[in-house]
Structures are given as structure tokens and as C-alpha cells.
């Protein structure tokens, strides 16, 4: 059995998750800065206000979950690297010429 973990791939995934958190925060900030008088009709204003409230709640939950996955990926990457280094060191101890 051959087990390989792409730690560089895990690092790229963590970076992508960080970028998604940044983009989500930027979208929320842009939406929060939008004033009702910029939208148009009262019906549209109310609809946008309702959406903004739901979006804020959902975006916060999404941010929490993405953050948790990001942390887990980082820990996994670090542990795989640590185990890989320990295995390499163990083989060197057995075969110093390798």
C-alpha cells in the first residue's frame, strides 16, 4: 500500500480557503455599505433589507465553517509533514547511507 499526502496541495487548499474568507468579508462589507436610498423603489428597498439580514446570518455561519475547515487543513498538513520527517529520520537511523 502506498500512502502519499500532497502537503503542498494542502497548503494551496488552505490559501484558497483564506481567499474565500476574504472575498466573503468583502462582499458582506459592500452590502452593508449599501443605503436604501440607492436602490430604488420602496419594495426593492424592503426586499434588499430582508436579503441583507438573511445574507449576514448565512455568511457568518459560512465564515465559521470555512474557518474551521481552514484550521483543520492547516493542522493536517503540519501533522503529515511532521510524520513524514519522522519516518525519513527513522530510515536514516537504520540506513545512514540512504
N, C-alpha and C positions, 0 to 999 in steps of 0.2 A: 504494500500500500504506500502510495506516495502522497504526502500531505505538504502542500505548498500554500503559503499565505502571501499575497501581494501586499506587503506593508506600504509600498509606495501608492498602491491603489487605494488603500485605506486612508492614507494621508490626503489623496486627491478627493475622496469622498467627504472627508472632514472639511476640506476647503470649500467644496460645493455646498455643503450644509451651512457653513458660515456665510457664504454669499447669499444663500436663500434667506437666512435670517436678516441680513442687511436689507435685501430687497423688500422683504415683508415689512420691516420697520419703516422704510422709505415710503411705501405705499400707504401705510397707516398714517404717517405724518402728513402726507399730501392730502389725504381725505379729511383729516381733522382740520386742516387749514382752510378747507373749502367753506365759504359762507353761504348761507341760504339765499341771500340776495344775488348771488352769482349764478344761480341755477335756472331760474325762470318762473314758471307758474307755481302757485301755492301747492298744488297737487304734487308736482315734481319735487318741490322742497320737502314736503312731508315724506314722500317715498324715499328720498335720499337720506333724510334724517333717520328713518327706520332702518334703512340698509346700513347706515354708518354704525348704529348701535349694535346690530347683529354682527357686522363685519368686525367690530372691535372685540367682541366676545370671542368669536371664532378665530380671529387672527391671534389673539392672546393664547388660546388653547393650542393652536398650531405652533406658535413660537415655543411654547413649553415642550411640546413633543419633539420638535426638530432639535431643540437644545439637548434633550435627553438622549436622542439618537447620536447627536454630535459627540456628546461626552462619552457614550458607550463605544463609539468607533475609535475615539482617541485612546481610551483605556485598552481596548482590544489590540490596537496597533502597538502600543507600548509593551503590552504583555507578550505578544508574538515576537517582537524584536528582542525582548529580554530572554525568552525561551530559546530563540534561535542562537543568540550569543552564548548562552549556557551550553547548548548542545555542541556548538563549534568548539568551545573551550574544553568540553569533556573529550571530544575526539582528539584534540591537540594533546591532551594529557596522556591519552592512550597511545597515540602515534605522533610524536613530536615532529617527525619529518613531513607530515601531511600539510 
